[in-house]
Amino acid sequence: MNYLHIWADLKDSHKDLEFCDAVDRYLGNLKAKGLIEYFTLTRRKFGFGPSELGEFHIVVAARDLAQLDAAFGEVATRAGEIERLHIPVYAACSRTQAALYRDFPGDERTKK
């Protein structure tokens, strides 16, 4: 499994529930199309954690890089329904960071 981690701060923290709804609609659309396996959205609690990572944490899980690439291909069109769903997500963010992780050891690693 591959995991795209996204950390974000919002421009307006009073619009936190609107952001959550927008993320759910956007990533839910990718999940419904089979372009991702699942996603989670969490929020830092009591301000505990490195401020550099952002207050919100999204994890997008994909079976493999081919599935993740297909999801990126859909999003990269910047057109139609997917762009309509994407706009309220990225427009709400003041700062984002991302990282890609994988299960380890994964199936690609030969175990001795």
Secondary structure, 3 states (H helix, E strand, C coil): CEEEEEEEEECCHHHHHHHHHHHHHHHHHHHHCCCCCEEEEEECCCCCCCHHHCCEEEEEEECCHHHHHHHHHHHHCCCHHHHHHHHHHHHHEEEEEEEEEECCCCCCCCCC
